[in-house]
Amino acid sequence: MPRRLISAALLALLALPLAAHALCTSDGVPQPQAVLERFTNADCAECWRDPATPKPGANTIALDWVVPGRKGGDAPLSVVAMDEALERLDMLGKPVPERSAAVGSVRAGDPVPLRLAQGAAFNDYVGITMELKDPGREPWRAWLLLVEVLPAGTEGSPVARYLVRNVFRPDWSKLVGRAPGQLAEARAMQIHEGARPERLRLVAVLLDSRGRIRSISRTECP
């Protein structure tokens, strides 16, 4: 079946009531207070195995990005490198690391209730929804991440990782013409090469108009 038809089928599935097909949601999952983002250059295989890799503190979630390296497709970590890692570094105001770098951010105020849900994997895609109730007249920026949960020891890693595998950035900044009530997205996200579907989760970082993190939401699977 062509990929465009697969995607359309998943989107049609997502139009059904969410409770009918969601496997993993953020319902009842406490939000962490902070996020630690670790960036590894795809050229630096030893950085992945570095015993000095920063670990998250209490009430903190760690996210791992692999940044495209100078060696391109010949880089040892190129298969998991993402151009969006460069965009994320730019948003954080940080340069591309030659080896690795870590950036910590703290959520401001009480967590905004951002609901996430994901369905079953189907032909290299997973259906997802993201919903922000009562967004008010605030312009928002969201980073929705499809991550693969990797236990410590994976490919020699000394720490457990939430490896970013795909990224979706909805345009929630526009106020003109926005309908009252909620902001919501339903779509299919591709499962990239090598990722194990049963290890996939969603993590979303939501920022307000001042650039403050207001939500760090994540799914868990019963």
Secondary structure, DSSP 8 states (H G I E B T S, - for coil): --HHHHHHHHHHHHTS-GGGT-SEE-TT----SEEEEEEEETT-HHHHT-TT-----TTEEEEEEEE--TTGGGSTTGGG--HHHHHHHHHHT----SSEEEEEEE--SS---EEEEEEEEETTEEEEEEEEE--TT---EEEEEEEEEE-TTGGG-SS-EEEEEEEE-------TT--SSEEEEEEEEE--TT--GGGEEEEEEEE-TTS-EEEEEE-B--
